[in-house]
Amino acid sequence: MNKKTILFILFIAFSTLASAQKQSFLELLKNRPEWVEKTFTKMNRHERIAQMFFVRAHTNLGQNYADSVGKVIKKEQLGGVVFFQGGPGRQAALTNAYQKLSNVPLIVTSDGEWGLGMRLDSTISYPYQMALGAIQNNDLIYQMGLQVAKDYKRMGMQMNFAPDADVNNNPKNPVINYRSFGENKYNVAIKAAEYMKGMQAGGLLTTLKHFPGHGDTDVDSHKDLPQLNFTAERLDTLEMYPFKQLIKEGATGIMVAHLSIPALDTTAHLPSSLSKPIITGILKEKLGFKGLVVSDAMDMKGVVKYFKDGQADLLAVIAGNDILELSENSDRAIHLIRKAVRQNLISMDVIDASVKKILTAKYCAGLNTPDTIVTKGLYADINRTESTALVQRLANASVTLLRGKDYIKNLIPIRRTAIISIGEPNVTIFQKEIRKGFYNAVYYVLDKDATTEQISNIAREINAFDQIIVGIHDSRSRPANNIPLNANVKKFITELTRKNAVFALFANPYNLAGLSGLQNSKGLIVAYQKEDFMQKAAAAVFNNRLIATGKLPVSILPFFKYGDGL
């Protein structure tokens, strides 16, 4: 064989390999790569079952904790790691260490609904999905997906447990709420698809959650088992709608919630995550989903309350889950599953199919040629200028003007203006940004627990001002319901609505229902969350440097409805 022939053969081989690597995960499932088959045949039963388990990891709990997780990975040879709180440098170093302990490379994942910042300090947090639900230019959300994928891959991660595809049609929902794109199933489906497709185009495996829909619950499944008492028709046409649409658009993974749903499975206290009729019958067979089925965390009260001592893990596998995250005891679970195979409670063929699916995902993510994360320059690489700029563009596009378009536009920069921040103890970015456009302005600050005397002093002084601009801030780390303002502060807000004041709410929009008078104010902007980028966006509207284009993604009855926005 001459040199030219050898070079031609090598070229064809490399071209074929490159073409295979470019195939999507779902395409690879139809034509499984050789690496998958070779890796699978080298595994014994114990090792195959272990691939289905993903272990919890932190980088903020000390070296002893990190080492204990490493021991589990080395001993049990699990399939993946789910990182929680910590820092990017520490996580990268620990990922390198954990990968060295694993015979088959680990899938590394986390919950990144708003990017790495959902779990890691010193990283970028994008707006919450509730804010994104207000955006009219959906390409911005696709671009966010691309940026999140770039961050994850730089961190040596292959999968994101996102986006949230729940339709939040219960304002009292304690666990989904601001994590959802809103109450409208079409809007949720469109925006979840853009985020999903952006991440997948960037080479990341995604996981829609929480099937068949966690949006209309008033119980947190971390703490107890919620029950959905809706008809099968209602669930199919509303809760499941986004999942059905995104399956058609190539979703690579779906996470199943811990919900009791009698209309779909009458077994008492059985969570959907353990239900074969729901997972195999509906998700896989009826809806035709071929990707990875991931359980919600198997240490949550919603699943282990009624199924203890590893029974939840066993039932999850029997039900049809491919990946079980955060088992209370994966070693115990693996032994229970092996015993169930011997007792013919579950076929090893079913488990093998899941394992090959997981290995295919690893191949798709490039883990067939594992690499070490380079920690030098990591911070700069995951805090890019273009990402920060996109965060601001997303914030600008989400700001929603509900009242007073002309009144706000006609505020006069040279008039005496009181700029008040309520809910924060110090002068805010919002106030500083507003002052750039209002030259004769004075700051006032009123904390969430302000005294009657403090409120009276401000109320007296602002009588001398021509214009009043108010920012209402939720000081909590997450924008939940029931904004923590005492009764006197809320009363003061109501009084301000009678003084021709204009307002910006840096909080969950559901809080409008508990702040009497805002529905009648001269001007009202909803900015969804407390972060600086939202404060800058709202200030830009007051300064006539930004036209608000956001539309309300949820209803706050009886005053405002879905889609409102001037």
Protein Blocks (a to p, Z undefined) as FASTA:
>chain_A
ZZklmmmmmmmmmmmmmmmmmpcfklmmmmccfklmmmmmmpcfklmmmmmpccdddfkn
ojklmmmmmmmmmmnopabdcddeddfklmmmmmmmmmmmpmbacddddddfnojklmpg
hiacdddfklmmmpmblmlmmmmmmmmmmmmmmnopabdcdddfbdcfbfklcklmmmpg
bjbfklmmmmmmmmmmmmmmnopacdddddebjklccbdfklmccdddbdfklmmmmmmm
mmmmmmmnopabdcddddddfklomcghiafklmmklmmmmmmmmnopabdcddddfkbf
klmmmmgghlmmmmmmmnopabdghiablmlmmmmmmmmmmnopacfklmmmmmmmmmmm
mmmnopmmgcdddfehklmmmmcfklmmmmmmmmmmmpccfehklmmmmpcfkbccdddd
ehiabdcfklmmmmmmmmbbcdddddfkbcfklmmmmmmmmmmpmbdcdddddfbfbdce
hiabdfklmmmmmmmmmnopacdddddfklmmmmghjlmmfbdcdehiabfklmmmmmmm
mnopaccfbdcfbdcdfkbcghiaZZ
